[in-house]
C-alpha cells in the first residue's frame, strides 16, 4: 500500500539569538522515490502511535486561523508553498504565546492513501548516525528521527470536504510525558477534541467481554472471538483505518447468536461511537492478562488460563504449569 504525494515541503523552527524563528524553504520538493518512501514511513509511524485524539476545527471565528489558511489553499487562493509558510507562522505564534521553546523540522505533506486525501503536519527532531561506504570508511550523517515523533496532526481532507458535519476530520498525537500537546498544537490548529480515543477503545474491550458473556459462549469460543478481534485491530492499525462497530459485530457473529454486537452496543447506557481510531494498547488487553503490584509482575496469554495457568479465586492463588525455561533456570540457581 503506497502513498500518492501531491505536495511535500520542509521548513524549520530554530533558535537564533535566543529567539524562536522560522527558516522557510522557497519551493516545494520534486517528488521522487526517496520522498515517497519517507512519507509512507511517516504515515505508518503516525498510524502506529498508541493514543491519538479526534476533533474538528473550532467554529468560533478567529482572525488569521489555520483553518482559514487551509480553506484558502484548497480554494486555490494560496499555493502549497505559501500555505505551508503561513502554517509555520501560525505554529510559531502558538509556541511563542505559550512561552515554550519547540524546535525542529516542520514536515507538511499532502498525499493520498487508500483513496483518502490527507494533509500531514509533523515536527521532527534529528539524530546523528554513522554510515559506512564500500571502501569501509565511516562518516557521521544526520537523519530525521521518526521514532521520536510527538508533535503531529493529520487532516482527512476527503472527509473535511464531503462530510464535515461529523466533526471527525482532524486527528493528532495526544502528547508526551509531562505535558499535553493541546497546550499549543490544538490552539495552532484551531481545533477542538471531539472523541476520546483511549476511552472508546477501553469501552469497546469491556463491551465485547460483556457481550461474549451474555451470549453464554464456551471459553474456547470466547477466545476465538477475541483472536478475530485482535487480527482486525492489527489490520486497521496497519492501514490507518478506523475501528467500526459494524465490523466488530461481523467479526463476533455466530450462527446461533441471540443478538448481534451492534444491537448490544445500542442497548448500552452510553453506546460506542460508530467509528473511532484504534489504540494499540487494546490488542494487549484482548490477548493477554497482566498485572503488577507488591513486587510481582505477571503477564500471560489469555488462552493459557485454564490450561497451563489455573486461577483459584477462593485462595487467591495462581498456579503456573510449565515455568518458562529462563525463569526456571534462575530459580534453580537460587535454590543452589
C-alpha angles and dihedrals in degrees: 000000000000134000125240108219120212099172136003132178141157129211130172136234105207142163117247117178091340092307124110112234140167121245106200132202112230096220142019122261124263102242114244137162093275093054091045090053092047094051090046089053091045091053092046093050089049091050090052095052104116103221124037133161127225125213151130139242115285110256091213110106113252124178115243094000126169094248091056090053089049091051089051091052095046089047092054097249094113130043115230091252092052091046091050092052091049088049092054091048090054091047090050091050092053093048092047093048090054091049091236129140109225117166132173144095116305111219115197118181136169112202146150123238124175093347092308123111117220141183113211125196118184135164111213133185123213133243131198121234136178119246128195125202133206090274089057092248119148127222135171118237135175126234136181108262106230093170091067097047108143105147110065142122133185123203119204098221092183092058092041090057099038108026107019095146091072089072093215104107100104121070126178142175106262101222149277137264114307101013146038124252088221088072090089111341096069089044089052091051092045085229137146123207112242106174130040100221097189091051092047092053092047091049091049092055091048092047092049091053091049090047094050089049092050090052089056093226124176116256090253091052092049091051092048089053092050091050091052089052092049090053090049092050091051091051093050093047092049092052097036090238123144128254109255122202089215090056091049089052089053092049092050096044118123130185093248102035118148094211133002120243095249091059090043090053092051090052091059119102090242110022123207122259111266089242135013138157120274121252113210090216088069090067091061091049090052097046105033145043111218140165143153137201144120092032093306126111119184132177129166141156114273091233089064092066110103091015117056091357123053125189118206106194097187093059096031088236134146116201117201118198115196106021114216109267096239092052091044090053091052092049092048091051090049091052090053 
